[in-house]
Amino acid sequence: MTLYDGRMKLRLLPALIAVVLTPLVPTACNSGDSTGPTTLVWSSVQSGTTARLTSIWGTSASDIWAVGFNSILHYDGTTWSSIYFLGTGNQSLQSVWGTSASDVWAVGYDQGDGATTVFHLNGTYWANVSTGATQLLTAVWGTSASDVWVAGYNAMLHYNGATWSTDPSTIYELWQGVWASSASDVWGVTGRGAIIHYDGTSWSGISYGWPTLFGVWGSSASDVWAVGVNNTILHYDGSSWTALLTTGSVTTNFFGAWGTSSSDVWFVSSTGPSGLDDGMIHHYNGATLSNALSATTPPLFGIWGSSATDVWAVGDGGTILHGSPAH
């Protein structure tokens, strides 16, 4: 196992897959695609840090959280501020999610000893939480304050509102993403290219053979997206997964996805000869995938929005980008 530029992965070559591919041809543009639901102009916003930021989530346009290496940042609708939390100085926070302004989770691991790192915002301060686990953690998502999933190395943890447990049906994988539409519809993706489903009782329905996957997100139970290395974007329509691979000679590694519907989906990535050079933002309008940025930025790892006209992306070097309508 190695650390993949701040995101965990197994040292595996991407698997060759024999599936019917639906190509999404990228079209270069400066501020979103003209056929999309909205045209956004992207601008850089001062974050106050140079740390790598890996994840972003919020409850509204004036309550947004971003996390990364030794960093928890908050946006109040006007400015980004660094928030104090009691850590060791080696925390690599990988994911943030919550149910309300007073119930937010941030998870990751300690880069010094690999110890489990879980912080919880209770509305007043960020507290270090003991889950009883020792694994490196990579992602958090849930459906309510009493139904929270945390993905990690060889473990999928669950919080029922009172106690933490390791799900007994968890499949031993390097889980790198988790997303849920309900308590009986949860998806997880792994570093070995597996997509695994939880039906409310157990994790099963494994789909192997995909390249290394970094994230999963959906707008509904019939509109789920998974992203990963080597130009990989996968879509689930409620019955099956289809590989939607971008074309081009430059390797693009996709790290995150977010949207408002199946015809308004944003993706963040890093691209270039090594696949870790320049950050990009892409938009899918239900038919084509377009590049939403013409200028190069550092690699981008997380994306989230409060609406179709208020979208944020985070990445290396404290990068925060904001997409909003042209004035």
Summary of the structure (lengths in Angstrom):
residues: 327
radius of gyration: 18.0
end to end distance: 47.0
largest distance: 52.6
contacts: 1180
relative contact order: 0.18
helix: 1%
strand: 57%
